[in-house]
Amino acid sequence: MTLYKYILNEIWPTFFVALFVMVFIMMASQMLPMTELIITRGVRVTQVLGIVIFLLPDLVAFALPAVWHGVCSGVFGTGVACTEINLERHPLCCA
């Protein structure tokens, strides 16, 4: 397996799990105001679900850079720590 395939196989599963968790945490912070709308103002649940659907693209766009940075740092940090990636022999290394 080439280095690129190895890195992609390490990044993508972690990326999707981290993205799901980050969006879930961001949505959880908005659940209290949404339940307040349902209980006190009598807004229908279908309308609140519509709000959630319209909120998701903005949440994902906000979470993508943070998740990508965290996942790449984790994967490359683990690779270097486990000596799976040796930067001394890399063609782009100046040494």
Protein Blocks (a to p, Z undefined) as FASTA:
>chain_A
ZZklmmmmmmmmmmmmmmmmmmmmmmmmmmmmmmmmmmmnopafklmmmmmmmmmmmmmm
mmmmmmmmmmmmmmmmmmmmnomacfklpmkbmZZ
